[in-house]
Amino acid sequence: MKIALMDSGIGLLAATAAVRRLRPDADLVLSLDPDGMPWGPRTPEDLTGRALAVAEAAAAHRPDALIVGCNTATVHALTALRARLEPALPVIGTVPAIKPAAAGGGPLAIWATPATTGSPYQRDLIENFADGVTVTEVPCWGLAEAVERADETAIDAAVAAAAGLTPDDVTTVVLGCTHYELVAERIRAAVQRPGRPPLALRGSAGAVAAQALRRLGERAAPGGPVSGTLTVLLSGRDGVLPEAALTYAEGRLLQPLAPARTAQ
């Protein structure tokens, strides 16, 4: 089994690690776009063009499924990606975990990029899945960019700023950008208030990985030996994981794979 994942940068690591844990035997193709990142500030049309190019580079390696490991790309490009690649290649998008978070009650906060915060897309998710639950939308200025660079000082500053916008009574934080899952415990430490119940964090990586297996009719088989290979594409070129990826546990999890290799 071969599963491809795409994003402009290393936000796809969270879903990649989730796939690795569920199926250590799966070959992985990671398609990043360092030439075009960040995607967030781009127009929807421009972003869609970049996403299609990155997806097609991955599709050339004939994966069995493609995960769009980016919330922004899912919002703007998922329809175009599916029109271009399905049904031959199942495409799985990444949606903020608002529905399961709201099912647990509230109040909850949604940490997302400034472009996503307050967007019609996010507001529709709130209206459809969090009706009756108190929701605070928190714009996280510069956090995704700081995580991408593995800039510890900038990460701390961005997390602290977003935590300052998060109400004290919040019981759940939805991580509405895949980059944020790489610093989840730092977010928890910043938001957890003394004397309050343990804070719940809701990311999307595990659900996305499980959905990919369901689309393929495969079952999870965790705990087995790691036998899958790793192919890395950088704006369509053969490459290796960016150095910043190894700063995070999810990136280091990929190291025991069969040695990172480029496409043949």
N, C-alpha and C positions, 0 to 999 in steps of 0.2 A: 504494500500500500504506500502511495506517495501523496503527501498533502503539501500544497503550496500556501504560503501566507504572504500578504502584501501590505505595505504601508510606505509612507514617505521616509520614515526613519525607524528607530528601535522600539516604537510603541507596540509593534507586533510581537515583542519578546514575551509578553504575558500570555498571549494565546499560544505561542509556540511552545512555551514551557508546559502549558496545560495539555497540549497534544502529546508532548514527549512523555508526560507522566501517565497518560491514559494508554498510549501505545508506543512503548519504547522501541518497537520494531519498525515503526513507520519512517520512511525516507522523507526528509523535509526539504522544501525549496523555499528560501526566503528571498523575496523580491522587494528591494528598497529603492528609493529615488533620491539619492544625495544631490543630484544635479538640480532637482526641482523643489527640494524641501525649503521651507515648510509649505505644506499645502493649504493650511488654514487661511492665509491672507489672499489666496488666489480667487478669481471669479469662479463660479460653479462650472462654467464652460471650460476654462483653462484647467481646473482641477480634474475634471472628467477626462480631458485629453491625456493628462499625465497619468491618471489611474489606469486608463485603457492601455497605455504603453507598458506600464509596469506589469499589468495583468497578462498581457500578451507575451511578454518576456518569460513570465512564469509558465504560461500555458505551453510554450515551446518545449518544455521539459516533460510534458504529458503527465501532469499530476492527475490524481483521481478526484480531487476537490480543491477549491481555492477559497481561502478565508480572507476576507477583507478586514485586516486587523487594525482598523482605524474608524473611529466614529464619524469624523468629518467626511471621509471618502464614502462611507456607507450612505450618509445623508444625500450627498450630491451625485454620486456615480453608480450606486448599486443597480439602478434600473438599466443604465447603459451597459454595465458589465454583464448583467444577465442576458440582455438582448444580444450581446456580441458572443458570449461563450456558452450559454446554456442552449439546449439540454446536454450537449456533449460533456461539459464541465460544470458540475454543480458549484454555485457561488454562494457563500455564506457570509452575511453581513454582521456587523457588530452594533448592537443597540444597547443604550444605557439600561441598567437593571432596575428601572423604575417600577415595573410591575411587581417583581418579588419583594422589593423594598417596601412598597406601599401595602402589600399583603400583610406585612408584619406590623402594621400600624405606623404611628409617627410620634412626633414630627420628624421629618427627614430633610436633608439638604442634598442638593445635586451640585457637585463640583464639576465644572465644565470649562472649556475654553471661553473667552469672552465672546467669540463669534457664535458659539452654540447657545450660550446663556441667553434666555429670552427669545430664542429663535422660534418661528412657527413650528418647526419640527419638534423641539423639546416641549413647547407648550402643548402640542397635540398629545404627546406621550403622557404628560401630566394629567391632562383632561380625561384621557381614555383610561388610564390605569391608576391614577392617584386621587380620584374624586373623593372628597371628604377628608383627605389627609392633609395636614399642614406641611407645605413644601416651601423651602427657601432655595432659590437659585443663586449659586455662588460663582461669580466669575473668577477664574484663577489666572491672573495676569502673569504671563511669563513662565508658568510652571512647566508646561510641556517642553518649551524650549530649553529650560534649565535641566530637565531630566534628560533630554536628548544629548546635551553636552556633558552630562554627569558633573555639572558645576555645583558642588556641595553648598557653597555660600548662597548662590542664587536659588537653589532648591529650598533651603531653610527660609530664606526671605519670602519666597512666593507662598510656601506652605503657611507661614506665620500670617501673612496678609490675608489669605483665604480663610484661615481659622478665625481671624478677627471679624470676618463677615458672617460667620456661622453661629446661629443662636445657641445659647448655653443648654437649652432643653432638647436639642436634637439627639435622637437615639440611633439614627442610621445616616450614613453618608454614602450616596451613590457616586461612584467614580466614573464620571461621564466622559473620560478621555483615556484611551488605553495606556498612555504614558504614565498616568497617575498610579496605575496598579504596581508599577515598579518601585514606588516609594510609599506603598500603602501603610506600612507600620509607622513611618514618620508622620503621615497624616493622622493616623489614630492617636499617636502621642500628642499631637498638637491640638486635637479637637476634644479628646477625653477630658471631662471636667471632674474634679475631685468630688467624691460622694455621689456621682451619677452612675447608673447602670453601665456595664461595659458597652462601648460603642460598637455598632455593627457596621462593617464596610461591605458594600456590594459592588463588585466588579463584574465584568462580562466574560472574562477569559475562559473560565471553566464551562460555562453554558455554551459558548461558541464552539469550543473543542468537542463537546458532547454532541452538539447539533451536526457538526461535520461528520462524525461517525454515524449518526442516525441517517443522514442523507446517503451515506455509502452502504447502509445495511450492515455495518460492522459493530462489534462489541468492544467495550473497553477491556484491556488486558494489562492492568498495571502490575508493576513488580517484577516483570520479566527482565531478561538481559537487554541491555541497550545494543541494538544491532542496526538501527537506522542510520543512514548517511545524511550529510548536510551539504546542500548546495546554496551558495549565496550569490545573488545578482545585485549589482549596484548600477541603477539606471540602465539595466540591460546587459551590463558587462560582468564577466566572471570576477568574483571578489571573495572577500572574507568578512567575517563579522567586524563591524566598527569597534575600535578599541573601547569606546565608552560602554558598549554592550556588556563587557566583562566586569564592569563596575557593579552590576546588579546580579542577584542570585539567579534570576531567570536566564541571564546570558551565560553565566558560568555553568548552569545545568546542561548546556549544549556541548560543553567541552568534552565530556566522556564519550560523545558520539564517535562513530568511525570518523577518522580525521576529516576536518572540513575540506571539502574538495570543490573544485569548479566544474562547470559543465563540460562534457566531452563533445 
